[in-house]
Every structure is written in C-alpha cells, then in structure tokens.
Amino acid sequence: MSKVISKDGTSIVFDRSGQGPALILVTGATATRLAAASVAAALAPDFTVFAYDRRGRGDSGDTAPYAVEREVEDIEAIINEAGGSAFVFGHSSGAVLALEAARLLPSGKIKKLAVYEPPFIIDDSRPPIPEDYVPHLIELTSSGRRGEAVEYFMTAAVGVPAEMVAQMRQSPMWPGLESVAPTIAYDGTIMGNTMSGAPSSLNKWASVTVPTLVMDGGASPTCMHSGAQGIASILPHAQRRTLAGQDHGPADEILVPALKEFFIG
C-alpha cells in the first residue's frame, strides 16, 4: 500500500503491482481498490498496475467540497507517481471519470484510454434517472440514512428490483456499501446529465483525442450497447469492441486480453 497527495492535500492510497508500462485502474460507484485486485493481478505480468481508492473510499482521504475536477487531480497525481504518463482503464462510472480526465488533463498524460460500459442513458432503452437523483442522495447520507442511499442508488440508477435489494441488505457486503454511501453522489455528479436520455449529453467528449477503446458486454442490456456506441461515435479516435457473453462485470480472462491487445499489441 502506497499513497500520493493530491493537489488539494487529500491522501490517495493505491496498490502498485507488476512490471511494464503504467496502467491506472479507475473503479466505478461504491468500489474500492480491492474490487480491482483480481484484474490487477491478471494484468501485472504485462503492466505496472496502479489500483487506487477513489477519494472518500477505503484508505483514501476526502476533502470537501466535492468536485469532479478534484477526482481528475487524483488521477493526475497517480500518473505523476507513475512517471508522468500512463494508460488508463475505467469501468462503469469510473469510465466516465476516466473520460473526464482525458478531456481535462494536459495532452500526453494519458497515452491511451480504455473504457468498459460507461452507464450512459441516451435513448429510451431504459428510463432516465430522476432529475433530483444527486440532491436526494446527499440528503439521505447527510441525515445518516446510508442504507437508504445505497438502496436508492441500486433501484433508481442500477435498476435492481426492490426485493433483491432487501436480500442484499442481509448480505455480508452491505456494511461495506454503507461505508462508501456518501461517495455515490460523487459518481452521480460525474455522470451529470448523461443519464437523462439525451444523446447530446455526450458531445463534450468530442474534444478527447486520446486513442480510446470503448467496450461493452454482449450479454448486457440494450442501454449499455447504446451508450458504448454513442460515446464511440463522438470520440475522434475510438475503437469499438463487444466482449461476447459478458455483462457489466466482465471476466478477467476475457477483459485482460482485450486490454493487452489495445494498449501494447
């Protein structure tokens, strides 16, 4: 376990493994660096892998007020630790954060970018999230109702049936989800209006010239295919790939070869 200090003074903790060109893993909502441990291990023979706790999670610190730009600075701090440039892979809302890093950081910081299933809603393939989604999350967590915040995220954003969430509340994983509940609003802020059903919400990434691999899973819902195709059509240097038989949690043995082929050939 190592740490860097981000621009605003926040301590960001990461695990470094393997050898080769630097590759930073950006996790999605609620995930800590432990969620990336298995894919990091699978990538380690070919890359120096940086798996980090996003601010407010795991062993990393947090500093108010939240802004997406602070999380981009966290990624930049790890890139600097890695030698000044790196490959980046983002999953789910972490993919959207990685896209923001590619948009906002100086040219050359991110050499290549891979994203898997950014959870955009840009058509009618599923209902948009409520307009007050982020304020309601903040209201729930600030009043101490972390379990309700996690449940709201699961039902309103992820689309998990309420009866399944009730079962999840009894599982060993639930306390960990409650511990990071305040950061769910961070991911909602990162997503912005890209879950509103409007294709134009993706247009800001047209300025991203980093070579990018956009992936989705063949077994995922239609909205994931639409989102992947939508961002791939916006990015000027994008490749599109569907991983057969995979869903929102792709198997390491399927994902890792695709990443290796894209990043280093």
C-alpha positions as CSV (number, residue, x, y, z in Angstrom):
1,M,0.0,0.0,0.0
2,S,1.3,3.4,-1.0
3,K,-0.1,6.9,-1.2
4,V,0.1,10.2,-3.1
5,I,-1.1,13.6,-2.0
6,S,-3.5,15.1,-4.5
7,K,-3.4,18.8,-5.4
8,D,-5.9,19.8,-2.7
9,G,-4.0,17.9,0.0
10,T,-6.1,14.7,0.0
11,S,-4.3,11.5,0.6
12,I,-4.9,8.9,-2.2
13,V,-4.0,5.3,-1.4
14,F,-3.0,2.8,-4.1
15,D,-1.5,-0.6,-4.7
16,R,1.2,-1.0,-7.3
17,S,1.9,-4.4,-8.8
18,G,3.6,-5.9,-11.8
19,Q,6.1,-4.5,-14.3
20,G,5.9,-2.9,-17.7
21,P,4.1,0.3,-18.9
22,A,2.0,2.1,-16.3
23,L,-1.7,1.3,-16.3
24,I,-4.2,3.0,-13.9
25,L,-7.5,1.3,-13.0
26,V,-10.4,3.6,-12.3
27,T,-13.3,1.9,-10.5
28,G,-17.0,2.6,-10.6
29,A,-19.5,3.6,-7.9
30,T,-19.0,2.1,-4.4
31,A,-15.9,0.1,-5.5
32,T,-12.6,0.3,-3.6
33,R,-9.2,-0.8,-4.9
34,L,-9.9,-4.2,-3.6
35,A,-12.6,-4.7,-6.3
36,A,-9.8,-4.3,-8.9
37,A,-7.4,-6.7,-7.2
38,S,-8.1,-9.7,-9.4
39,V,-7.9,-7.8,-12.7
40,A,-4.8,-6.0,-11.4
41,A,-3.1,-9.4,-10.7
42,A,-4.1,-10.6,-14.2
43,L,-2.6,-7.5,-15.8
44,A,0.6,-7.5,-13.7
45,P,2.7,-9.7,-16.0
46,D,2.5,-7.0,-18.7
47,F,1.9,-3.7,-16.9
48,T,2.8,-1.8,-13.8
49,V,-0.7,-1.6,-12.4
50,F,-2.0,1.1,-10.1
51,A,-5.2,0.2,-8.4
52,Y,-6.4,3.1,-6.1
53,D,-9.1,4.0,-3.7
54,R,-11.0,6.9,-5.1
55,R,-11.5,9.8,-2.6
56,G,-13.8,9.0,0.3
57,R,-13.4,5.2,-0.1
58,G,-11.2,2.6,1.5
59,D,-8.0,4.1,2.9
60,S,-8.0,7.3,0.9
61,G,-9.0,10.6,2.4
62,D,-11.6,13.1,1.4
63,T,-11.8,16.9,1.3
64,A,-15.0,19.0,1.0
65,P,-16.4,20.4,-1.1
66,Y,-16.6,17.7,-3.8
67,A,-15.9,18.5,-7.4
68,V,-15.2,16.2,-10.4
69,E,-12.1,18.2,-11.0
70,R,-10.6,17.0,-7.7
71,E,-11.0,13.4,-8.8
72,V,-9.3,14.3,-12.1
73,E,-6.4,15.7,-10.0
74,D,-6.3,12.5,-8.0
75,I,-5.7,10.6,-11.3
76,E,-3.1,13.1,-12.3
77,A,-1.3,12.6,-9.0
78,I,-1.1,8.9,-9.7
79,I,0.0,9.5,-13.3
80,N,2.8,11.7,-11.9
81,E,3.8,8.9,-9.5
82,A,3.9,6.5,-12.4
83,G,6.4,8.7,-14.3
84,G,4.2,11.4,-15.9
85,S,2.2,9.4,-18.4
86,A,0.1,6.2,-18.3
87,F,-2.5,4.1,-19.8
88,V,-5.9,4.4,-18.1
89,F,-8.8,1.9,-17.9
90,G,-12.1,2.9,-16.4
91,H,-15.1,0.8,-15.6
92,S,-18.8,1.9,-15.4
93,S,-19.0,5.4,-13.9
94,G,-15.2,5.1,-13.4
95,A,-15.1,5.0,-17.3
96,V,-16.8,8.4,-17.3
97,L,-14.4,9.8,-14.8
98,A,-11.6,8.5,-17.0
99,L,-13.1,10.3,-20.0
100,E,-13.2,13.5,-17.9
101,A,-9.5,13.0,-17.1
102,A,-8.7,12.6,-20.8
103,R,-10.7,15.8,-21.5
104,L,-9.2,17.9,-18.8
105,L,-5.6,16.8,-18.3
106,P,-2.8,18.1,-20.5
107,S,-2.0,16.2,-23.7
108,G,0.3,13.3,-23.2
109,K,-0.7,12.5,-19.6
110,I,-3.0,9.7,-20.8
111,K,-1.4,7.7,-23.6
112,K,-4.3,5.5,-24.3
113,L,-7.7,5.1,-22.7
114,A,-10.0,2.0,-22.4
115,V,-13.5,2.2,-21.0
116,Y,-16.0,-0.5,-20.3
117,E,-19.7,0.2,-20.2
118,P,-20.0,3.8,-19.2
119,P,-23.6,3.8,-17.9
120,F,-25.0,6.4,-20.2
121,I,-28.7,6.6,-20.9
122,I,-29.0,8.4,-24.2
123,D,-32.2,6.9,-25.7
124,D,-35.5,5.2,-24.5
125,S,-33.9,1.8,-23.9
126,R,-34.4,2.3,-20.2
127,P,-35.9,5.1,-18.0
128,P,-33.7,8.1,-17.2
129,I,-32.7,8.6,-13.6
130,P,-34.7,11.1,-11.5
131,E,-33.8,14.7,-12.0
132,D,-33.2,15.1,-8.3
133,Y,-31.1,12.0,-8.0
134,V,-27.9,13.6,-6.7
135,P,-29.6,16.0,-4.2
136,H,-31.7,13.2,-2.8
137,L,-28.6,11.0,-2.3
138,I,-26.9,13.9,-0.5
139,E,-30.0,14.4,1.7
140,L,-30.1,10.8,2.6
141,T,-26.4,10.5,3.5
142,S,-26.2,13.8,5.3
143,S,-29.0,12.8,7.6
144,G,-27.3,9.5,8.4
145,R,-29.5,7.3,6.2
146,R,-26.7,5.5,4.4
147,G,-28.6,2.3,3.9
148,E,-31.4,4.2,2.2
149,A,-28.9,5.9,0.0
150,V,-27.4,2.6,-1.2
151,E,-30.9,1.3,-1.8
152,Y,-31.9,4.4,-3.8
153,F,-28.8,4.0,-5.9
154,M,-29.4,0.4,-6.5
155,T,-33.1,0.8,-7.5
156,A,-33.0,4.2,-9.3
157,A,-29.7,4.1,-11.0
158,V,-28.7,0.4,-11.4
159,G,-32.2,-0.9,-11.8
160,V,-32.0,-3.6,-9.2
161,P,-35.5,-4.8,-8.1
162,A,-36.5,-3.7,-4.6
163,E,-37.0,-7.2,-3.4
164,M,-33.4,-8.1,-4.4
165,V,-32.1,-5.1,-2.6
166,A,-33.9,-6.3,0.5
167,Q,-31.9,-9.5,0.3
168,M,-28.7,-7.6,-0.3
169,R,-29.3,-5.7,3.0
170,Q,-28.8,-9.1,4.8
171,S,-25.6,-9.9,3.0
172,P,-22.0,-9.5,4.3
173,M,-21.3,-6.9,1.6
174,W,-23.9,-4.4,2.8
175,P,-21.8,-2.7,5.6
176,G,-19.1,-2.0,3.0
177,L,-21.6,-0.4,0.7
178,E,-22.9,1.8,3.5
179,S,-19.4,2.8,4.4
180,V,-18.9,4.4,1.0
181,A,-22.5,5.6,0.6
182,P,-21.5,9.4,0.6
183,T,-19.4,8.8,-2.5
184,I,-22.4,7.5,-4.6
185,A,-23.4,11.2,-5.1
186,Y,-19.9,11.8,-6.4
187,D,-20.5,9.3,-9.2
188,G,-23.9,10.9,-9.8
189,T,-22.1,14.2,-10.2
190,I,-19.6,12.7,-12.6
191,M,-22.4,11.3,-14.7
192,G,-24.1,14.7,-14.9
193,N,-26.9,14.8,-17.4
194,T,-25.6,11.7,-19.3
195,M,-28.3,9.5,-17.8
196,S,-31.2,11.8,-18.9
197,G,-31.9,10.1,-22.2
198,A,-30.3,12.9,-24.3
199,P,-27.7,11.9,-26.9
200,S,-26.3,15.5,-26.9
201,S,-25.1,15.0,-23.3
202,L,-22.0,13.2,-24.7
203,N,-20.9,15.9,-27.0
204,K,-18.4,17.5,-24.6
205,W,-16.1,14.5,-25.1
206,A,-15.7,15.3,-28.9
207,S,-12.5,17.1,-27.8
208,V,-10.8,14.0,-26.5
209,T,-8.2,13.0,-29.0
210,V,-6.6,10.2,-26.9
211,P,-6.8,6.8,-28.7
212,T,-9.7,5.1,-26.9
213,L,-11.1,1.6,-26.8
214,V,-14.9,1.5,-26.0
215,M,-16.1,-1.9,-24.8
216,D,-19.4,-3.4,-23.7
217,G,-20.6,-6.9,-23.0
218,G,-22.6,-9.0,-25.4
219,A,-24.9,-10.1,-22.5
220,S,-25.5,-6.6,-21.2
221,P,-28.8,-4.6,-21.5
222,T,-29.5,-2.6,-24.6
223,C,-28.8,0.7,-22.8
224,M,-25.2,-0.3,-22.3
225,H,-24.8,-1.1,-26.1
226,S,-26.4,2.3,-26.9
227,G,-24.1,4.2,-24.5
228,A,-21.0,2.5,-25.8
229,Q,-21.9,3.1,-29.4
230,G,-22.9,6.7,-28.6
231,I,-19.6,7.6,-27.0
232,A,-17.6,5.7,-29.6
233,S,-19.3,7.8,-32.3
234,I,-18.4,11.0,-30.5
235,L,-14.7,10.3,-29.8
236,P,-12.5,11.1,-32.8
237,H,-10.0,8.2,-32.3
238,A,-12.2,5.4,-30.8
239,Q,-12.3,1.7,-31.4
240,R,-15.4,-0.3,-30.5
241,R,-15.4,-3.8,-29.2
242,T,-18.1,-6.0,-27.7
243,L,-16.9,-8.8,-25.4
244,A,-19.1,-11.9,-26.2
245,G,-21.1,-13.3,-23.4
246,Q,-20.0,-10.7,-20.8
247,D,-22.2,-8.4,-18.7
248,H,-21.4,-5.4,-16.6
249,G,-18.8,-7.4,-14.6
250,P,-16.6,-8.9,-17.4
251,A,-14.5,-12.0,-16.6
252,D,-10.8,-11.2,-16.2
253,E,-9.8,-13.9,-18.7
254,I,-12.0,-12.1,-21.3
255,L,-11.2,-8.5,-20.4
256,V,-7.5,-8.7,-19.9
257,P,-6.5,-9.9,-23.4
258,A,-8.6,-7.2,-24.9
259,L,-6.8,-4.5,-22.8
260,K,-3.4,-6.0,-23.5
261,E,-4.1,-6.1,-27.3
262,F,-5.2,-2.5,-27.3
263,F,-2.6,-1.0,-25.0
264,I,0.6,-2.8,-26.2
265,G,-0.4,-5.0,-29.1
